[in-house]
Amino acid sequence: MKFWTVKKGNKSVRDILIKDKDGNTVTNLDAATEIKFQIKEKKEDAVALVAKTKGAGIEVNTPSEGYLRITLLPNDTGVLLDQGDYFMALQIKWSATDIYEVRIKIAGIVSENFRITQDIIQS
């Protein structure tokens, strides 16, 4: 099992290559009406602990190349418990009926797992 792992209170940036179900790179990310990334305690939770959207934590700088960038700031990771595993999800919407639930790959393996670790300070 792979995780997007971040130390509590640290910034983390991840570039995600978006592909369709056939494995083709999605090249119209700029046309998406909504892009949403969430971290929840459990998959079925209605409320996200951390939420990022297009223009507010999600950048689409190279839409024709299929990449988007998710940036988690220190205050995002700081609201999570000192250590623990969470559920993460990414959704891209082009219209009311054209919605992608994106599977994120970490080191080549599909993952819905986000892990927060404690930042140990030594004196």
MMTF fields as JSON, N, C-alpha, C and O atoms, coordinates in Angstrom:
{
  "mmtfVersion": "1.0.0",
  "mmtfProducer": "UNKNOWN",
  "numBonds": 491,
  "numAtoms": 492,
  "numGroups": 123,
  "numChains": 1,
  "numModels": 1,
  "chainsPerModel": [1],
  "groupsPerChain": [123],
  "chainIdList": ["A"],
  "bondAtomList": [4, 2, 8, 6, 12, 10, 16, 14, 20, 18, 24, 22, 28, 26, 32, 30, 36, 34, 40, 38, 44, 42, 48, 46, 52, 50, 56, 54, 60, 58, 64, 62, 68, 66, 72, 70, 76, 74, 80, 78, 84, 82, 88, 86, 92, 90, 96, 94, 100, 98, 104, 102, 108, 106, 112, 110, 116, 114, 120, 118, 124, 122, 128, 126, 132, 130, 136, 134, 140, 138, 144, 142, 148, 146, 152, 150, 156, 154, 160, 158, 164, 162, 168, 166, 172, 170, 176, 174, 180, 178, 184, 182, 188, 186, 192, 190, 196, 194, 200, 198, 204, 202, 208, 206, 212, 210, 216, 214, 220, 218, 224, 222, 228, 226, 232, 230, 236, 234, 240, 238, 244, 242, 248, 246, 252, 250, 256, 254, 260, 258, 264, 262, 268, 266, 272, 270, 276, 274, 280, 278, 284, 282, 288, 286, 292, 290, 296, 294, 300, 298, 304, 302, 308, 306, 312, 310, 316, 314, 320, 318, 324, 322, 328, 326, 332, 330, 336, 334, 340, 338, 344, 342, 348, 346, 352, 350, 356, 354, 360, 358, 364, 362, 368, 366, 372, 370, 376, 374, 380, 378, 384, 382, 388, 386, 392, 390, 396, 394, 400, 398, 404, 402, 408, 406, 412, 410, 416, 414, 420, 418, 424, 422, 428, 426, 432, 430, 436, 434, 440, 438, 444, 442, 448, 446, 452, 450, 456, 454, 460, 458, 464, 462, 468, 466, 472, 470, 476, 474, 480, 478, 484, 482, 488, 486],
  "bondOrderList": [1, 1, 1, 1, 1, 1, 1, 1, 1, 1, 1, 1, 1, 1, 1, 1, 1, 1, 1, 1, 1, 1, 1, 1, 1, 1, 1, 1, 1, 1, 1, 1, 1, 1, 1, 1, 1, 1, 1, 1, 1, 1, 1, 1, 1, 1, 1, 1, 1, 1, 1, 1, 1, 1, 1, 1, 1, 1, 1, 1, 1, 1, 1, 1, 1, 1, 1, 1, 1, 1, 1, 1, 1, 1, 1, 1, 1, 1, 1, 1, 1, 1, 1, 1, 1, 1, 1, 1, 1, 1, 1, 1, 1, 1, 1, 1, 1, 1, 1, 1, 1, 1, 1, 1, 1, 1, 1, 1, 1, 1, 1, 1, 1, 1, 1, 1, 1, 1, 1, 1, 1, 1],
  "groupList": [{"groupName": "MET", "atomNameList": ["N", "CA", "C", "O"], "elementList": ["N", "C", "C", "O"], "formalChargeList": [0, 0, 0, 0], "bondAtomList": [1, 0, 2, 1, 3, 2], "bondOrderList": [1, 1, 2], "singleLetterCode": "M", "chemCompType": "L-PEPTIDE LINKING"}, {"groupName": "LYS", "atomNameList": ["N", "CA", "C", "O"], "elementList": ["N", "C", "C", "O"], "formalChargeList": [0, 0, 0, 0], "bondAtomList": [1, 0, 2, 1, 3, 2], "bondOrderList": [1, 1, 2], "singleLetterCode": "K", "chemCompType": "L-PEPTIDE LINKING"}, {"groupName": "PHE", "atomNameList": ["N", "CA", "C", "O"], "elementList": ["N", "C", "C", "O"], "formalChargeList": [0, 0, 0, 0], "bondAtomList": [1, 0, 2, 1, 3, 2], "bondOrderList": [1, 1, 2], "singleLetterCode": "F", "chemCompType": "L-PEPTIDE LINKING"}, {"groupName": "TRP", "atomNameList": ["N", "CA", "C", "O"], "elementList": ["N", "C", "C", "O"], "formalChargeList": [0, 0, 0, 0], "bondAtomList": [1, 0, 2, 1, 3, 2], "bondOrderList": [1, 1, 2], "singleLetterCode": "W", "chemCompType": "L-PEPTIDE LINKING"}, {"groupName": "THR", "atomNameList": ["N", "CA", "C", "O"], "elementList": ["N", "C", "C", "O"], "formalChargeList": [0, 0, 0, 0], "bondAtomList": [1, 0, 2, 1, 3, 2], "bondOrderList": [1, 1, 2], "singleLetterCode": "T", "chemCompType": "L-PEPTIDE LINKING"}, {"groupName": "VAL", "atomNameList": ["N", "CA", "C", "O"], "elementList": ["N", "C", "C", "O"], "formalChargeList": [0, 0, 0, 0], "bondAtomList": [1, 0, 2, 1, 3, 2], "bondOrderList": [1, 1, 2], "singleLetterCode": "V", "chemCompType": "L-PEPTIDE LINKING"}, {"groupName": "GLY", "atomNameList": ["N", "CA", "C", "O"], "elementList": ["N", "C", "C", "O"], "formalChargeList": [0, 0, 0, 0], "bondAtomList": [1, 0, 2, 1, 3, 2], "bondOrderList": [1, 1, 2], "singleLetterCode": "G", "chemCompType": "PEPTIDE LINKING"}, {"groupName": "ASN", "atomNameList": ["N", "CA", "C", "O"], "elementList": ["N", "C", "C", "O"], "formalChargeList": [0, 0, 0, 0], "bondAtomList": [1, 0, 2, 1, 3, 2], "bondOrderList": [1, 1, 2], "singleLetterCode": "N", "chemCompType": "L-PEPTIDE LINKING"}, {"groupName": "SER", "atomNameList": ["N", "CA", "C", "O"], "elementList": ["N", "C", "C", "O"], "formalChargeList": [0, 0, 0, 0], "bondAtomList": [1, 0, 2, 1, 3, 2], "bondOrderList": [1, 1, 2], "singleLetterCode": "S", "chemCompType": "L-PEPTIDE LINKING"}, {"groupName": "ARG", "atomNameList": ["N", "CA", "C", "O"], "elementList": ["N", "C", "C", "O"], "formalChargeList": [0, 0, 0, 0], "bondAtomList": [1, 0, 2, 1, 3, 2], "bondOrderList": [1, 1, 2], "singleLetterCode": "R", "chemCompType": "L-PEPTIDE LINKING"}, {"groupName": "ASP", "atomNameList": ["N", "CA", "C", "O"], "elementList": ["N", "C", "C", "O"], "formalChargeList": [0, 0, 0, 0], "bondAtomList": [1, 0, 2, 1, 3, 2], "bondOrderList": [1, 1, 2], "singleLetterCode": "D", "chemCompType": "L-PEPTIDE LINKING"}, {"groupName": "ILE", "atomNameList": ["N", "CA", "C", "O"], "elementList": ["N", "C", "C", "O"], "formalChargeList": [0, 0, 0, 0], "bondAtomList": [1, 0, 2, 1, 3, 2], "bondOrderList": [1, 1, 2], "singleLetterCode": "I", "chemCompType": "L-PEPTIDE LINKING"}, {"groupName": "LEU", "atomNameList": ["N", "CA", "C", "O"], "elementList": ["N", "C", "C", "O"], "formalChargeList": [0, 0, 0, 0], "bondAtomList": [1, 0, 2, 1, 3, 2], "bondOrderList": [1, 1, 2], "singleLetterCode": "L", "chemCompType": "L-PEPTIDE LINKING"}, {"groupName": "ALA", "atomNameList": ["N", "CA", "C", "O"], "elementList": ["N", "C", "C", "O"], "formalChargeList": [0, 0, 0, 0], "bondAtomList": [1, 0, 2, 1, 3, 2], "bondOrderList": [1, 1, 2], "singleLetterCode": "A", "chemCompType": "L-PEPTIDE LINKING"}, {"groupName": "GLU", "atomNameList": ["N", "CA", "C", "O"], "elementList": ["N", "C", "C", "O"], "formalChargeList": [0, 0, 0, 0], "bondAtomList": [1, 0, 2, 1, 3, 2], "bondOrderList": [1, 1, 2], "singleLetterCode": "E", "chemCompType": "L-PEPTIDE LINKING"}, {"groupName": "GLN", "atomNameList": ["N", "CA", "C", "O"], "elementList": ["N", "C", "C", "O"], "formalChargeList": [0, 0, 0, 0], "bondAtomList": [1, 0, 2, 1, 3, 2], "bondOrderList": [1, 1, 2], "singleLetterCode": "Q", "chemCompType": "L-PEPTIDE LINKING"}, {"groupName": "PRO", "atomNameList": ["N", "CA", "C", "O"], "elementList": ["N", "C", "C", "O"], "formalChargeList": [0, 0, 0, 0], "bondAtomList": [1, 0, 2, 1, 3, 2], "bondOrderList": [1, 1, 2], "singleLetterCode": "P", "chemCompType": "L-PEPTIDE LINKING"}, {"groupName": "TYR", "atomNameList": ["N", "CA", "C", "O"], "elementList": ["N", "C", "C", "O"], "formalChargeList": [0, 0, 0, 0], "bondAtomList": [1, 0, 2, 1, 3, 2], "bondOrderList": [1, 1, 2], "singleLetterCode": "Y", "chemCompType": "L-PEPTIDE LINKING"}],
  "groupTypeList": [0, 1, 2, 3, 4, 5, 1, 1, 6, 7, 1, 8, 5, 9, 10, 11, 12, 11, 1, 10, 1, 10, 6, 7, 4, 5, 4, 7, 12, 10, 13, 13, 4, 14, 11, 1, 2, 15, 11, 1, 14, 1, 1, 14, 10, 13, 5, 13, 12, 5, 13, 1, 4, 1, 6, 13, 6, 11, 14, 5, 7, 4, 16, 8, 14, 6, 17, 12, 9, 11, 4, 12, 12, 16, 7, 10, 4, 6, 5, 12, 12, 10, 15, 6, 10, 17, 2, 0, 13, 12, 15, 11, 1, 3, 8, 13, 4, 10, 11, 17, 14, 5, 9, 11, 1, 11, 13, 6, 11, 5, 8, 14, 7, 2, 9, 11, 4, 15, 10, 11, 11, 15, 8],
  "groupIdList": [1, 2, 3, 4, 5, 6, 7, 8, 9, 10, 11, 12, 13, 14, 15, 16, 17, 18, 19, 20, 21, 22, 23, 24, 25, 26, 27, 28, 29, 30, 31, 32, 33, 34, 35, 36, 37, 38, 39, 40, 41, 42, 43, 44, 45, 46, 47, 48, 49, 50, 51, 52, 53, 54, 55, 56, 57, 58, 59, 60, 61, 62, 63, 64, 65, 66, 67, 68, 69, 70, 71, 72, 73, 74, 75, 76, 77, 78, 79, 80, 81, 82, 83, 84, 85, 86, 87, 88, 89, 90, 91, 92, 93, 94, 95, 96, 97, 98, 99, 100, 101, 102, 103, 104, 105, 106, 107, 108, 109, 110, 111, 112, 113, 114, 115, 116, 117, 118, 119, 120, 121, 122, 123],
  "secStructList": [7, 7, 7, 3, 3, 3, 3, 6, 6, 7, 7, 3, 3, 3, 3, 3, 3, 7, 5, 7, 6, 6, 1, 7, 5, 7, 7, 7, 4, 4, 4, 7, 1, 3, 3, 3, 3, 3, 3, 3, 1, 1, 6, 6, 7, 1, 1, 7, 1, 3, 3, 3, 3, 3, 6, 5, 3, 3, 3, 3, 3, 3, 4, 4, 4, 6, 3, 3, 3, 3, 3, 3, 7, 2, 2, 2, 2, 2, 6, 1, 7, 1, 1, 3, 3, 3, 3, 3, 3, 3, 3, 3, 3, 1, 1, 1, 1, 7, 3, 3, 3, 3, 7, 3, 3, 3, 6, 6, 3, 3, 3, 7, 3, 3, 3, 3, 3, 7, 7, 7, 7, 7, 7],
  "xCoordList": [0.839, 0.0, 0.897, 1.821, 0.62, 1.39, 0.595, -0.636, 1.303, 0.692, 1.326, 2.503, 0.554, 1.106, 1.406, 0.483, 2.664, 3.063, 3.609, 4.448, 3.118, 3.524, 3.719, 2.978, 4.719, 4.895, 3.927, 3.756, 3.299, 2.322, 2.92, 4.033, 2.164, 2.594, 3.564, 4.059, 3.85, 4.761, 3.985, 2.84, 4.626, 4.071, 4.385, 5.438, 3.464, 3.699, 3.075, 1.939, 3.833, 3.368, 3.474, 4.494, 2.406, 2.42, 1.853, 0.761, 2.603, 2.123, 1.469, 2.057, 0.242, -0.538, -0.797, -1.311, -0.446, -0.743, -2.113, -2.324, -3.039, -4.411, -4.569, -4.291, -5.025, -5.297, -6.736, -7.324, -7.3, -8.663, -8.645, -7.584, -9.818, -9.91, -9.159, -8.843, -8.868, -8.118, -6.617, -5.85, -6.192, -4.775, -4.245, -3.036, -5.143, -4.737, -4.667, -5.511, -3.683, -3.536, -4.719, -5.089, -5.304, -6.408, -5.8, -5.004, -6.178, -5.543, -6.463, -6.129, -7.612, -8.524, -8.826, -9.959, -7.809, -8.01, -8.452, -9.149, -8.047, -8.449, -9.951, -10.511, -10.604, -12.049, -12.861, -14.086, -12.191, -12.907, -13.589, -12.986, -14.853, -15.592, -15.286, -15.462, -14.828, -14.507, -13.463, -13.568, -12.459, -11.476, -11.411, -11.223, -11.567, -11.67, -10.821, -10.949, -9.953, -9.15, -9.553, -9.667, -9.772, -10.19, -9.415, -9.026, -9.2, -8.672, -9.739, -10.186, -10.142, -11.175, -10.644, -9.702, -11.269, -10.891, -11.259, -10.47, -12.468, -12.931, -13.574, -14.079, -13.556, -14.095, -15.547, -15.942, -16.342, -17.773, -18.113, -19.275, -17.135, -17.397, -17.892, -17.365, -18.904, -19.478, -18.611, -18.603, -17.891, -17.107, -15.618, -15.106, -14.943, -13.495, -12.743, -13.162, -11.633, -10.755, -9.911, -9.611, -9.536, -8.773, -9.427, -9.706, -9.672, -10.267, -9.52, -9.269, -9.176, -8.512, -9.332, -9.898, -9.387, -10.127, -9.271, -8.235, -9.715, -9.032, -8.923, -9.931, -7.709, -7.471, -7.235, -6.813, -7.496, -7.297, -6.62, -7.215, -5.353, -4.591, -4.377, -3.535, -5.134, -4.931, -4.662, -5.479, -3.512, -3.131, -3.162, -2.788, -3.613, -3.588, -2.698, -3.189, -1.381, -0.426, -0.123, 0.253, -0.286, -0.004, -1.199, -1.077, -2.364, -3.578, -3.496, -4.1, -2.755, -2.662, -1.715, -1.705, -0.92, -0.017, -0.602, -0.001, -1.777, -2.476, -2.07, -2.493, -1.255, -0.795, -1.566, -1.919, -1.814, -2.264, -1.411, -0.842, -1.328, -0.481, -1.357, -2.131, -1.215, -1.919, -0.9, 0.15, -1.216, -0.331, -1.054, -2.114, -0.458, -0.946, -0.017, 1.198, -0.592, 0.176, 0.314, -0.414, 1.239, 1.408, 0.112, -0.106, -0.749, -2.003, -2.97, -3.856, -2.826, -3.647, -3.26, -4.111, -1.969, -1.52, -1.517, -1.532, -1.498, -1.5, -2.816, -2.836, -3.934, -5.235, -5.451, -6.382, -4.606, -4.744, -4.092, -3.261, -4.475, -3.885, -2.369, -1.853, -1.658, -0.196, 0.292, 1.292, -0.406, -0.052, -1.337, -2.266, -1.402, -2.584, -2.711, -2.008, -3.63, -3.916, -5.295, -6.236, -5.392, -6.612, -6.947, -6.137, -8.152, -8.608, -8.441, -8.755, -7.951, -7.856, -8.587, -8.625, -9.163, -9.912, -9.729, -9.586, -9.738, -9.626, -10.755, -10.949, -11.498, -12.616, -12.488, -12.193, -12.715, -12.692, -14.046, -14.547, -14.633, -15.976, -15.941, -15.433, -16.492, -16.615, -18.047, -18.278, -19.0, -20.421, -21.141, -20.518, -22.436, -23.205, -23.13, -23.266, -22.915, -22.873, -21.483, -21.288, -20.535, -19.168, -18.226, -17.627, -18.11, -17.329, -16.344, -16.722, -15.083, -14.053, -13.767, -13.514, -13.809, -13.264, -11.859, -11.697, -10.863, -9.488, -8.801, -8.842, -8.173, -7.363, -5.939, -5.31, -5.446, -4.102, -3.096, -3.31, -1.989, -0.93, 0.236, 0.701, 0.691, 1.875, 2.899, 2.65, 4.039, 5.089, 4.513, 4.864, 3.618, 3.076, 1.93, 1.434, 1.49, 0.413, -0.764, -0.585, -1.984, -3.176, -3.367, -3.293, -3.615, -3.744, -4.806, -4.946, -5.546, -6.477, -5.978, -6.735, -4.708, -4.176, -3.296, -2.354, -3.628, -2.849, -2.397, -3.204, -1.121, -0.579, 0.092, 0.857, -0.23, 0.423, 1.361, 0.986, 2.558, 3.513, 3.917, 3.789, 4.389, 4.788, 6.166, 7.067, 6.312, 7.594, 8.36, 7.997, 9.398, 10.159, 11.228, 12.044, 11.206, 12.198, 13.181, 12.786, 14.442, 15.467, 16.176, 16.428, 16.496, 17.201, 18.618, 19.37],
  "yCoordList": [-1.167, 0.0, 1.247, 1.355, 2.159, 3.396, 4.566, 4.569, 5.55, 6.726, 7.99, 7.989, 9.07, 10.406, 10.79, 11.04, 10.841, 11.057, 12.465, 12.929, 13.136, 14.505, 14.613, 14.01, 15.384, 15.679, 16.782, 17.766, 16.602, 17.564, 18.968, 19.178, 19.922, 21.312, 21.674, 22.801, 20.736, 21.01, 21.235, 20.806, 21.91, 22.108, 20.88, 20.26, 20.54, 19.431, 19.763, 20.231, 19.517, 19.782, 18.497, 17.81, 18.173, 16.959, 17.274, 17.83, 16.916, 17.019, 15.696, 14.629, 15.777, 14.589, 14.576, 15.551, 13.486, 13.301, 12.643, 11.566, 13.277, 12.792, 11.993, 12.481, 10.746, 9.874, 9.389, 9.285, 9.094, 8.558, 7.054, 6.469, 6.434, 5.002, 4.115, 2.969, 4.637, 3.875, 4.122, 3.561, 4.955, 5.23, 6.383, 6.609, 7.121, 8.265, 9.519, 9.719, 10.354, 11.603, 12.527, 12.718, 13.093, 14.039, 15.399, 15.94, 15.942, 17.171, 18.387, 19.425, 18.273, 19.421, 19.839, 20.197, 19.792, 20.153, 21.603, 21.928, 22.48, 23.884, 24.063, 25.081, 23.091, 23.163, 22.637, 22.757, 22.063, 21.529, 22.668, 23.713, 22.456, 23.473, 23.4, 24.38, 22.237, 22.075, 20.975, 19.904, 21.253, 20.249, 20.321, 21.395, 19.167, 19.143, 18.008, 16.855, 18.347, 17.374, 17.47, 18.564, 16.302, 16.286, 15.254, 14.206, 15.573, 14.609, 14.465, 15.446, 13.212, 12.913, 11.873, 11.139, 11.825, 10.789, 9.413, 8.472, 9.303, 8.057, 8.393, 9.499, 7.45, 7.661, 8.129, 8.996, 7.55, 7.856, 9.172, 9.578, 9.833, 11.098, 12.162, 12.304, 12.9, 13.947, 15.211, 15.964, 15.439, 16.66, 16.347, 15.418, 17.143, 16.982, 17.759, 18.846, 17.197, 17.899, 18.934, 20.003, 18.6, 19.498, 19.443, 18.359, 20.604, 20.66, 21.694, 22.814, 21.304, 22.193, 22.179, 21.154, 23.324, 23.427, 24.13, 24.716, 24.061, 24.726, 26.212, 26.88, 26.72, 28.116, 28.377, 29.472, 27.399, 27.546, 26.28, 25.485, 26.124, 24.949, 23.948, 23.058, 24.088, 23.236, 24.141, 24.995, 23.945, 24.712, 23.806, 22.635, 24.367, 23.654, 24.481, 25.224, 24.34, 25.135, 24.547, 25.272, 23.238, 22.575, 21.703, 20.479, 22.328, 21.558, 20.634, 19.562, 21.032, 20.182, 18.997, 18.062, 19.04, 17.929, 17.011, 15.989, 17.365, 16.493, 16.598, 15.781, 17.589, 17.713, 18.775, 19.828, 18.463, 19.476, 19.359, 18.304, 20.454, 20.507, 20.784, 21.74, 19.928, 20.11, 20.597, 19.982, 21.701, 22.262, 22.251, 22.856, 21.552, 21.558, 22.463, 22.27, 23.437, 24.392, 23.897, 22.996, 24.477, 24.054, 24.088, 23.217, 25.086, 25.126, 24.023, 23.662, 23.477, 22.342, 21.083, 20.403, 20.781, 19.558, 19.726, 18.738, 20.959, 21.226, 20.909, 20.687, 20.881, 20.592, 19.096, 18.703, 18.267, 16.819, 16.361, 17.067, 15.179, 14.624, 14.505, 14.526, 14.379, 14.286, 13.144, 13.278, 12.039, 10.898, 10.19, 10.119, 9.673, 8.92, 8.765, 9.404, 7.896, 7.622, 8.171, 8.077, 8.74, 9.381, 8.901, 8.243, 9.237, 8.952, 10.222, 11.314, 10.092, 11.252, 10.944, 9.801, 11.981, 11.807, 13.034, 14.156, 12.794, 13.853, 13.666, 12.578, 14.749, 14.697, 15.846, 16.98, 15.531, 16.548, 16.522, 15.463, 17.71, 17.82, 18.745, 19.864, 18.255, 19.071, 19.561, 20.656, 18.75, 19.111, 18.257, 17.44, 18.45, 17.701, 16.196, 15.428, 15.772, 14.329, 13.819, 12.61, 14.695, 14.302, 14.568, 15.638, 13.57, 13.698, 12.542, 11.386, 12.847, 11.822, 11.715, 12.719, 10.516, 10.222, 9.707, 8.581, 10.507, 10.219, 9.307, 9.555, 8.257, 7.37, 7.912, 8.033, 8.232, 8.801, 7.666, 6.727, 7.763, 6.754, 7.324, 8.436, 6.544, 6.875, 5.791, 4.612, 6.178, 5.236, 4.138, 2.964, 4.552, 3.621, 2.756, 1.925, 2.93, 2.111, 3.018, 4.052, 2.625, 3.406, 3.444, 2.419, 4.655, 4.818, 5.854, 6.865, 5.598, 6.565, 6.962, 7.509, 6.688, 6.809, 8.032, 8.266, 8.803, 9.972, 9.741, 9.374, 9.953, 9.698, 10.967, 11.629, 11.277, 12.394, 11.815, 10.897, 12.342, 11.891, 13.1, 14.247, 12.824, 13.888, 14.412, 13.639, 15.726, 16.361, 16.422, 17.18, 15.637, 15.551, 16.63, 16.737, 17.415, 18.491, 18.049, 17.693, 18.073, 17.684, 18.929, 19.873, 18.916, 20.079, 19.714, 20.559],
  "zCoordList": [0.0, 0.0, 0.0, 0.806, -0.889, -1.002, -0.438, -0.477, 0.082, 0.681, 0.127, -0.232, 0.055, -0.084, 1.357, 2.131, 1.725, 3.113, 3.298, 2.525, 4.337, 4.646, 6.151, 6.926, 6.558, 7.98, 8.372, 7.651, 9.524, 10.035, 10.05, 10.531, 9.518, 9.51, 8.404, 8.365, 7.498, 6.382, 5.092, 4.952, 4.163, 2.819, 1.972, 2.121, 1.088, 0.162, -1.186, -1.26, -2.248, -3.607, -4.407, -4.363, -5.143, -5.95, -7.324, -7.44, -8.371, -9.744, -10.11, -9.934, -10.621, -10.949, -12.454, -13.002, -13.12, -14.539, -14.635, -14.076, -15.332, -15.432, -16.723, -17.818, -16.561, -17.711, -17.653, -16.577, -18.824, -18.859, -18.603, -18.385, -18.63, -18.302, -19.286, -18.969, -20.484, -21.485, -21.395, -22.177, -20.45, -20.268, -21.101, -21.149, -21.762, -22.567, -21.707, -20.834, -21.943, -21.205, -21.502, -22.661, -20.456, -20.603, -20.943, -20.176, -22.093, -22.581, -22.554, -23.125, -21.903, -21.852, -20.412, -20.088, -19.553, -18.148, -17.973, -17.012, -18.902, -18.796, -18.997, -18.591, -19.615, -19.847, -18.66, -18.645, -17.68, -16.515, -15.766, -15.52, -15.408, -14.665, -13.175, -12.452, -12.716, -11.299, -11.126, -11.724, -10.303, -9.906, -8.392, -7.82, -7.742, -6.285, -5.717, -6.131, -4.766, -4.034, -2.569, -2.018, -1.937, -0.544, 0.253, -0.263, 1.52, 2.483, 3.552, 4.146, 3.786, 4.771, 5.745, 5.446, 6.919, 7.871, 7.324, 7.408, 6.76, 6.138, 4.8, 4.609, 3.885, 2.54, 2.573, 1.794, 3.478, 3.51, 4.224, 4.232, 4.813, 5.505, 4.528, 3.425, 4.949, 4.104, 4.11, 3.135, 5.193, 5.336, 5.213, 5.837, 4.398, 4.216, 5.289, 5.688, 5.75, 6.684, 5.944, 6.474, 4.716, 3.839, 2.468, 1.955, 1.871, 0.538, -0.3, 0.146, -1.506, -2.468, -3.752, -4.129, -4.413, -5.667, -6.716, -6.402, -7.945, -9.052, -8.735, -8.509, -8.719, -8.413, -6.932, -6.559, -6.093, -4.646, -4.118, -3.39, -4.512, -4.099, -5.216, -5.101, -6.301, -7.487, -8.675, -9.018, -9.296, -10.48, -11.699, -11.632, -12.814, -14.09, -15.021, -15.871, -14.845, -15.614, -16.985, -17.905, -17.123, -18.408, -18.799, -18.855, -19.071, -19.329, -20.533, -20.527, -21.573, -22.757, -22.556, -23.357, -21.482, -21.172, -20.11, -19.779, -19.565, -18.638, -17.183, -16.366, -16.84, -15.454, -14.691, -15.222, -13.432, -12.501, -11.252, -10.972, -10.502, -9.311, -8.089, -8.062, -7.087, -5.819, -4.795, -4.609, -4.137, -3.111, -1.775, -1.615, -0.82, 0.556, 1.359, 1.367, 2.022, 2.813, 4.256, 4.67, 5.022, 6.412, 7.231, 8.073, 6.992, 7.75, 7.321, 8.096, 6.109, 5.672, 6.43, 7.004, 6.426, 7.093, 8.606, 9.34, 9.072, 10.505, 11.191, 12.402, 10.439, 11.051, 11.274, 11.978, 10.686, 10.83, 12.132, 12.703, 12.591, 13.804, 13.647, 12.53, 14.772, 14.73, 13.85, 13.145, 13.893, 13.05, 12.671, 13.476, 11.472, 11.089, 9.593, 8.81, 9.224, 7.822, 7.472, 8.259, 6.284, 5.828, 4.424, 3.771, 3.966, 2.61, 1.784, 2.259, 0.555, -0.338, -1.637, -2.092, -2.22, -3.465, -4.348, -3.862, -5.65, -6.647, -7.652, -8.195, -7.891, -8.834, -9.825, -9.449, -11.103, -12.154, -12.845, -13.226, -13.0, -13.568, -14.778, -14.712, -15.882, -17.087, -17.262, -17.775, -16.835, -16.883, -15.835, -15.156, -15.712, -14.702, -14.908, -13.956, -16.148, -16.432, -16.781, -16.911, -16.932, -17.299, -16.127, -16.022, -15.248, -14.015, -13.926, -14.116, -13.639, -13.421, -11.929, -11.263, -11.418, -10.096, -10.389, -10.86, -10.121, -10.533, -9.531, -8.326, -10.028, -9.197, -9.197, -10.248, -8.024, -7.891, -7.745, -6.978, -8.494, -8.384, -7.586, -7.836, -6.634, -5.848, -6.158, -5.909, -6.696, -7.101, -8.004, -7.884, -8.91, -9.897, -9.423, -10.184, -8.174, -7.619, -7.267, -6.623, -7.696, -7.387, -5.877, -5.2, -5.359, -3.915, -3.568, -4.256, -2.506, -1.92, -0.539, 0.263, -0.259, 1.092, 1.27, 0.511, 2.29, 2.677, 4.11, 4.965, 4.378, 5.718, 6.234, 5.533, 7.497, 8.166, 9.225, 9.955, 9.305, 10.311, 11.153, 10.725, 12.319, 13.223, 12.818, 12.492, 12.844, 12.56, 13.882, 14.781, 13.991, 15.231, 15.249, 14.333, 16.295, 16.458, 17.531, 18.641, 17.197, 18.155, 18.674, 17.925, 19.97, 20.532, 20.884, 21.369]
}
